[in-house]
């Protein structure tokens, strides 16, 4: 069976590696073009490309796969597997493989269709998420579902923690569920369109953290953006990135957004129904630091200041 894999991110690498470990004949990998990186704008390959080259697999990098699809079809795939590729795959490719095009999506569909399902599952306070193996169609994550693997979202999980959990269980979708699908043991399940929620790619406006909300909402927003892209607040016109936080549920009379105290174990900021305790921050133009280092410096001068 000739398999093409399409993906770009470190999450994608987990799927590609499992296909290789399970002995699938991956004849080509399709990934995004190399991108400029860093201040010097040096072209950097995706992690999927690096893994493919390491395993001596042909790499294709169409700028627009909707029009540049002929080279993909020239490999005559029997099966295409995708995960976090980053472009819409055209119908001419979807219709080609005998065993179809399957996608590994990092949510329990139909919830959180789109490019940032892990971020939004945490930001919106979900207690559980998972990965879905699905048939691809021309819509955005709207195809028939084949199999699921669930994981809990714990109280202190960040986006990075949940992503690591999902990477681990996604291996099962390839090692077990994909095999069952190819053996004809899995039935396709239509998605319930009435239960659809969207998880669009995080925009700059989504990174702004307002403390004028319930403490749970603020806490979920902060941890849903760690370790990337990292949310930020604004204090007296200065942008402060929020790399670590916990919460305290407690009634108080403080103005929302007020920095109540700065101690080595945390910067306490008032929110509705409690406090956000910032444990790691990054000032403009500075590296990220633990709050104890900030508290031992200028931190005490920040008591009484306000997050806008």
TISESE-517966 format. One line per 10 residues: their letters; for each residue x, y, z of C-alpha. Coordinates in steps of 0.02 Angstrom, whole numbers, plus 50000, padded with zeros to 5 digits. Example, Ala and Ser with C-alpha at 12.3 -4.5 7.8 and 13.67 -1.06 7.14 Angstrom:
2
AS) 50615 49775 50390; 50684 49947 50357;
//
This chain:
308
XXXXXXXXXX) 50000 50000 50000; 50072 50167 49946; 50044 50299 50081; 50067 50487 50070; 50076 50584 50233; 50031 50769 50242; 50078 50872 50395; 50185 51013 50460; 50192 51028 50650; 50280 50929 50789;
XXXXXXXXXX) 50110 50848 50822; 50112 50789 50641; 50281 50707 50671; 50203 50590 50798; 50084 50524 50665; 50219 50507 50532; 50334 50417 50652; 50197 50295 50702; 50161 50256 50519; 50345 50218 50495;
XXXXXXXXXX) 50355 50115 50655; 50206 50013 50598; 50289 49974 50432; 50181 50076 50313; 50261 50116 50146; 50264 50306 50155; 50314 50352 49977; 50306 50541 50000; 50276 50676 50128; 50184 50839 50089;
XXXXXXXXXX) 50222 50985 50203; 50219 51174 50203; 50358 51272 50114; 50509 51324 50217; 50474 51484 50313; 50586 51631 50366; 50632 51614 50550; 50712 51730 50677; 50781 51905 50658; 50892 51854 50513;
XXXXXXXXXX) 50743 51776 50422; 50837 51614 50388; 50729 51486 50298; 50679 51346 50415; 50605 51179 50366; 50455 51107 50455; 50488 50971 50583; 50395 50850 50470; 50513 50886 50326; 50663 50856 50439;
XXXXXXXXXX) 50591 50688 50496; 50552 50637 50316; 50727 50678 50255; 50801 50583 50401; 50705 50431 50340; 50749 50464 50157; 50568 50499 50107; 50529 50614 49961; 50466 50784 50017; 50341 50891 49921;
XXXXXXXXXX) 50309 51073 49970; 50176 51149 49858; 50143 51333 49890; 49959 51309 49847; 49907 51128 49844; 49737 51177 49771; 49824 51210 49606; 49991 51120 49628; 49923 50944 49652; 49990 50849 49501;
XXXXXXXXXX) 50154 50800 49585; 50059 50730 49733; 49952 50620 49621; 50106 50563 49524; 50151 50456 49675; 49989 50357 49648; 49940 50345 49833; 49824 50207 49893; 49798 50301 50057; 49831 50479 50116;
XXXXXXXXXX) 49847 50522 50301; 49848 50703 50359; 49876 50790 50524; 49895 50979 50548; 49950 51006 50369; 49895 51188 50358; 49812 51198 50187; 49642 51145 50120; 49664 50985 50019; 49570 50993 49853;
XXXXXXXXXX) 49437 50868 49800; 49545 50803 49658; 49666 50734 49789; 49531 50678 49910; 49448 50573 49775; 49607 50487 49714; 49663 50357 49843; 49576 50188 49845; 49567 50193 50036; 49528 50378 50046;
XXXXXXXXXX) 49606 50526 50136; 49602 50515 50326; 49639 50654 50449; 49693 50650 50631; 49609 50800 50713; 49649 50858 50890; 49473 50869 50960; 49319 50763 50989; 49223 50811 50833; 49107 50895 50796;
XXXXXXXXXX) 49175 51007 50935; 49317 51125 50892; 49333 51113 50704; 49475 51222 50642; 49657 51264 50664; 49673 51285 50854; 49566 51151 50937; 49681 51122 51086; 49694 51306 51131; 49506 51334 51123;
XXXXXXXXXX) 49459 51177 51217; 49555 51245 51368; 49505 51427 51346; 49322 51376 51343; 49337 51273 51501; 49317 51097 51432; 49354 50955 51553; 49390 50828 51415; 49455 50825 51239; 49532 50698 51122;
XXXXXXXXXX) 49583 50654 50946; 49472 50597 50803; 49516 50489 50653; 49403 50549 50513; 49370 50538 50327; 49412 50702 50241; 49289 50796 50133; 49296 50968 50054; 49234 51053 50214; 49337 51104 50364;
XXXXXXXXXX) 49349 50951 50477; 49171 50904 50428; 49196 50727 50362; 49132 50564 50433; 49212 50504 50594; 49295 50333 50616; 49372 50324 50790; 49410 50428 50946; 49535 50430 51088; 49489 50535 51240;
XXXXXXXXXX) 49598 50626 51368; 49551 50730 51522; 49594 50914 51537; 49654 50934 51715; 49635 51094 51818; 49818 51145 51797; 49845 51085 51619; 49914 51209 51494; 49897 51195 51306; 50068 51111 51305;
XXXXXXXXXX) 50014 50980 51433; 49856 50936 51337; 49949 50930 51171; 50072 50805 51246; 49927 50695 51304; 49846 50702 51133; 50009 50660 51045; 50022 50503 51150; 49845 50439 51119; 49852 50486 50935;
XXXXXXXXXX) 49976 50344 50912; 49833 50225 50953; 49730 50295 50809; 49868 50240 50690; 49929 50081 50775; 49756 50008 50809; 49612 50107 50732; 49691 50134 50561; 49724 49948 50548; 49542 49912 50594;
XXXXXXXXXX) 49485 50035 50462; 49590 49954 50327; 49522 49784 50381; 49344 49849 50359; 49303 49845 50545; 49258 50028 50572; 49094 50109 50524; 49085 50289 50467; 48985 50405 50581; 48907 50566 50519;
XXXXXXXXXX) 48943 50721 50621; 48800 50808 50710; 48798 50979 50627; 48695 51051 50770; 48838 51014 50893; 48975 51098 50791; 49090 51223 50876; 49233 51314 50791; 49414 51335 50843; 49486 51462 50724;
XXXXXXXXXX) 49672 51498 50723; 49726 51609 50867; 49736 51792 50818; 49830 51933 50904; 49668 51998 50982; 49639 51826 51060; 49805 51839 51152; 49749 51989 51256; 49702 51940 51434; 49571 52045 51521;
XXXXXXXXXX) 49554 52024 51709; 49380 52103 51709; 49300 51931 51706; 49267 51780 51815; 49429 51707 51885; 49398 51539 51798; 49380 51623 51628; 49541 51721 51652; 49636 51569 51713; 49576 51460 51569;
XXXXXXXXXX) 49623 51596 51445; 49800 51611 51513; 49837 51425 51521; 49757 51394 51351; 49894 51500 51271; 50045 51422 51361; 50176 51386 51293; 50120 51463 51129; 50078 51597 51079; 50070 51658 51262;
XXXXXXXXXX) 49939 51782 51318; 49978 51958 51375; 49910 52094 51487; 49947 52279 51491; 50005 52377 51644; 50025 52564 51625; 50050 52544 51438; 50179 52405 51456; 50144 52234 51381; 50169 52089 51503;
XXXXXXXXXX) 50170 51912 51435; 50094 51785 51553; 50193 51621 51550; 50128 51542 51709; 49981 51560 51828; 49870 51479 51957; 49707 51538 52036; 49629 51566 52206; 49440 51563 52226; 49394 51695 52356;
XXXXXXXXXX) 49273 51839 52375; 49356 52010 52388; 49322 52195 52368; 49471 52239 52258; 49451 52324 52091; 49464 52198 51950; 49637 52196 51872; 49724 52268 52026; 49893 52196 52074; 49857 52160 52256;
XXXXXXXXXX) 50028 52093 52304; 50193 52038 52230; 50278 51900 52328; 50412 51773 52279; 50278 51641 52256; 50166 51744 52143; 50092 51910 52085; 49913 51914 52146; 49791 52000 52027; 49608 52027 52068;
XXXXXXXXXX) 49475 51950 51957; 49290 51919 51983; 49269 51789 52121; 49453 51767 52159; 49633 51801 52113; 49748 51753 51972; 49921 51714 52039; 50051 51749 51904; 50205 51640 51928; 50305 51677 51770;
XXXXXXXXXX) 50302 51836 51666; 50396 51924 51528; 50418 52112 51520; 50436 52200 51353; 50607 52171 51278; 50658 52053 51419; 50670 51864 51435; 50537 51771 51533; 50570 51761 51720; 50498 51672 51871;
XXXXXXXXXX) 50400 51791 51980; 50520 51766 52126; 50657 51851 52023; 50538 51992 51980; 50484 52009 52162; 50663 52019 52221; 50693 52162 52098; 50565 52296 52056; 50413 52187 52089; 50359 52265 52253;
XXXXXXXX) 50343 52433 52164; 50204 52356 52058; 50086 52328 52204; 49931 52433 52177; 49956 52451 51990; 49818 52397 51871; 49805 52280 51723; 49708 52375 51591;
//
